[in-house]
């Protein structure tokens, strides 16, 4: 059973990576340069810039922000459950 949760965690992490790439593309379209080499260090900054940009344009947070947060939450919870089950 732990393997299932760890597999879900990996899928959710991949979902988060794809979503972050889409966020970077959306920021580039808005004229905000994203350094993909340093994106792992500054991903919170880029997430906040995306949130601010979409909030100022539409008055609401963009859908990619929620998608990224959901993906990372699912990955974290699934990984913790999988590791707890594996330790038993």
N, C-alpha and C positions, 0 to 999 in steps of 0.2 A: 504494500500500500504506500510505503514511503516513496517508492519510485514514481508513482503517479503524481504525487505532490511535487516532487523535484522536477518532473517533466513539465508540469504546469508552470512552475517557477521559471524554467528556461524559456518556455513559450512567451510568458508574460514579459520577461526581460527583452526578448527579441521584439515584441510588440512595442515596448518602450523605446528601443533604439530606432525603430522605423518611425515612430511618432516624433522623436527628437530630430531626426533628419528632415521630416516634413516641417517642423517648427523652424529649423534653420533655413529652409527654403522660403518659408513665409517671411522671415525676417529679411532675407536677402531681397525679396520682392519689394519690401517696404523701404529698402535703402540702408538697412542696418547690416554691416559686414559681420559675418560669422567666421571665425577662424576654426575650421574643423579639426586642425591639428591640436589646438588647445581647448577644444570643446569639452573634453572630459574634466578639465579644471574649472571652467567657467559656466557649466551647464545651468547652475542656479541663476546666474546673471542673465543668460539667454532666455530662460523660462520667464523671468520677471520682465524682461524687455518685450517678449511676446505678449504676456498678460497686459502690460501697460499699453502696447500698441493696439491690441484689439479692443481694449476697454475704451481708449480714446476715440477709436473709429466707430464703434457700434454701441458703446455703453454697456457691453457685456464681455465677459471673458471668452476668448475663442475656444472652439471645441477641442483643439489639439492639446490645450493645457489640461483639461479634464481627462482626456484620453491618456496622457502621460502619467498623471497622478494615479489614475486607476490602475494602469499597467504596473507601475512600480509598487503600489500597495498590494496588488495580487501577487506579484513576484516575491515580495518580502514575506507575506503571510504564508504563502505556499512553501517557501523555502524553510521557514521556521518549523512549520508542521511536519514537513518531510524529514528534516533533521531530527526532530524529537522522536518521530516514529522509527527512524533508523537506529537511534541510540538504544531503543528498547530491546 
